[in-house]
Amino acid sequence: MAMNIQEMILTLQNYWAGQNCIIMQAYDVEKGAGTMNPMTFLRSIGPEPWNAAYVEPSRRPGDGRYGENPNRLYQHHQFQVVMKPSPDNIQELYLKSLEAIGIDPLAHDIRFVEDNWEAPTLSAWGLGWEVWIDGMEITQFTYFQHVGGMDAHPVTAEITYGIERLASYIQDKENVFDMEWVEGVSYGDMFLQAEYEHSKYSFEIADKELLLNQFAASEKEAERAIEEKLVLPAYDHVLKCSHLFNLLDARGAISVTERTGYIARVRNLARKCGKAYYEEREKLGFPLRKQEAMNYDN
Amino acid sequence: MTTNHFLLEIGVEEMPARFVEGAVKQLKEKTETWLQEQRLSYSAVHMFSTPRRLALRVEDLADYQEDMVEEARGPAKKIALTDDGEWSKAALGFARGQQVEAQELYFKEVKGTEYVFVEKEHKGRPTSEMLQQMEAIITSLTFPKNMRWGSHELRFVRPIQWLVALYGETVIPFTITDRTAGNTSYGHRFLGNAITIHKPETYEQQLKEEYVIADASERTDLIRSQIEEIEAENNWHIPIDQELLAEVNQLVEYPTALHGSFDEAYLDIPREVLVTSMKEHQRYFPVENDEGSLLSYFITVRNGNTDHIDQVRKGNEKVLRARLADAQFFYDEDQKVSPDEAVEKLNHVIYQENLGTVGEKVMRVKTVSTRLAEYLQLDSAKVQNVKRAAHISKFDLVTLMVDEFTELQGVMGREYARMAGENTEVAEAIAEHYKPKSAGDSLPQNVEGAVISAVDKMDTIVSSFGVGMVPTGSQDPHGLRRQAAGIVQTITGHRFPLTIQQLIVLVLDEIKERSLLQREEADVLKDLEEFFTQRVRQKLLDEGIRHDIADAVLLHLGERIDVVTEKAVFIQARAEETDFKATVEALSRVTNIAKNTDSGSDIQTELFQAEEERELYEKSKTLNQQLDETLGQADVAGAYQAIQAVTPAINAYFDHVMVMAEDEQVKQNRLQQMALLSREIERFARFRNIVFSS
């Protein structure tokens, strides 16, 4: 009996908790990917060790299809694992996690195919793979090399499972809405309405003027917070800017000439946050290094 | 001498397939160079590679470096000996520095001076000790992209997991990051185990038992024969794309080819779309029948054995089904938008920062292409085709299909245009105008495509130069050099009676018209002149023309490239002939003496003193007319004959006339005559650039 989505998530959480990852919850600001959660983006900056795992609902307004496409979604779910410094056996740990959710590597064709990740709005890039199972991409696997405008050292390994992809594989379903979240409740039961409404809103209804004003306001507020050395509130506003930009883009409110300008504005803020985060942690004496020392004592 | 084999294996997390070949080559070259420098004799270096390992075996490697006798030179004899014939302080100091006794010093003459010498013998060190230096070779490897991992400082292609270094049965224990070389290797990620390599010669056999084929060419042969087997069983034809095979080969350690199928209904989608979906996205080999039509099957190569192969097949079929369903959706949706509606949308697609939208570029290209077609005197139907094809040349950029498969730009344009009822030449020109895409690519086949190709590329170059984006050194992010080379190939390949200069002016006028020039026009033209001269020069060199001859014929861009090429070939064919040399010498006397004189003043015939002056003057005037005539008809041989015919008069002139006369007026008049004639001669070539071997 194949796992439903809830069982899959619980299994992955337990598995990574067993690998000394702190199980976090999704962050409460809209975002396009689990990487943007401060538990990944900011925590991957600087020398402090950090191991965490969490589910991140990720919104991509431009990918909305009114719930009519079997594979594309306004919002999908990522299971995110970050470990810094990247453990030497991180690939093995990952493969064991697949076994935990019922994927026997001997019964499939599992590959690590080169795929390099880059997030221009975060001024971040890394090298790694997409993981294929019988030709389907189920995971993005990245060693961060550069984050928030700074070289990443020690290096964070990031594993991003596409929960819907993985579930469609495990449950052998062609249509995402037919998948089982828990027994008797399908993905469609839970998200079809949201897919339709958000798609309609993003493409047709959203008030461009309002969103543009919100973007400008959040941008300004982020700058102000950074000046006050309040990195986390500043970063929340950067996330808002990023989501508003995606929404405006889907709504067709951003002209071609403006597009690169908007991306540069968000990147600029993300860099400032990255730099300020490093400085604030340094002032605190990089507190999580204690944990590192403790681990070595063991 | 005792020899042993040496095995080195670098175990890594999966390397990008496209880097492996280069890494293997680099590792081999560096190792061989090092072995030779270290005087370590061996018979061969055999390379192995899989996604997870780079390895080599040095065969019959001597167990000691060869001994070496080195001669060191000291001070000159006169300094080395005192007046009494004893060793001087200088000589004794040299001996001490070389750690030898003074009696071992001897004299030897070098270029007429005697010096003190000493022979030093270097004893070869044991190989097992030398091999520790492999660490430096490994860490010096470079890759197109390098990374760090964990807390290590080293940058490498992917994290290093293990190292094997074995000389005979001796482990060479050097350390990189926190990995120390040993004799433990690892088999296939899922099917194999950790193993102890007994000795270098059992390496590939031991790995084979652990489901790893370490020899890359053996793996390739295996994949090929497995595909051929499937081909024979099913009576299919499976074309093997070498590039894809090479990539697939570096994605697997233990290949098993298998086939899957998809719904025949998808065969209605254009072939290129299906092939791209299969090859680029999934690394599958498409399957054809004997007539070359696609069949609804594909071949994939699994990294593993045949266990559970049906499940692997089913998984791959599911993925392809989703991809083809997407493609079908794009294909159906795209056809709902006409090419003209799509062109409208191009006004909202940015071309490049500072350079406006694609829509604007297309309109420029359309205007200039139409002008060029008229200039080339194409018939009116073709001119109309050019105009139409240029108008819709990039409409497919806003289709869903090209958004998903960017590599299909042009091809989808052709397909959709055809379905929308455009004529064949127009449809073809859309696909053709992107050609040539690379150095070895074919030229646009139809003339419409060739015209648009040349204009489109020239527009890209001139507009980029106009905003200061000029390639420098290795910096050419938009591939402008390649595009310029494409223009040169296209206008010569189609024998357009067109010069680069003319094409630049046509395009530049339109760009100025639209106020896109952000720099001084003269500066832009100067940069373009230099840039294109280099491209034409390169074309000549590629065709085997000598450097000096290329420089001699490359006068300016206002001359047709095919004529320039013909001149170069003409000269090169004669370069070794004696009478050619004599002609060049005569012509060079004129051009050398005139090189600092600006021609321009009128020649005063009343100042002539010798008959030879008058004679040469007449010949110059005739030459002017003859060159107008011959060069106007691209008659290279005729033009050269006309120039050559003046040489007796030149020789006679120099025999009887002194250019640098005492009378300043006479002297200036003679220099003017030389300048005038020189100008005529150099309408053909700068003969004085030609180098003669003796």
Interface residues (C-beta under 8 A of the other chain):
Chain A: P70 N71 P85 S86 P87 D88 Q91 L95 P105 L106 A107 H108 D109 I110 R111 F112 V113 E114 N116 G126 L127 W129 I133 D134 G135 M136 Y143 Q145 A152 H153 P154 V155 A157 Y169 E174 S255 V256 T257 R259 T260
Chain B: E13 E14 M15 P16 A17 R18 P51 K145 M147 R148 W149 G150 S151 R158 P159 Q161 D178 R189 F190 L191 L251 Q282 T300 R302 N303 G304 D307 H308 Q311 V312 K314 G315 N316 K318 V319 L320 R321 A322 A325 D326 H348 V349 I350 E353 T357
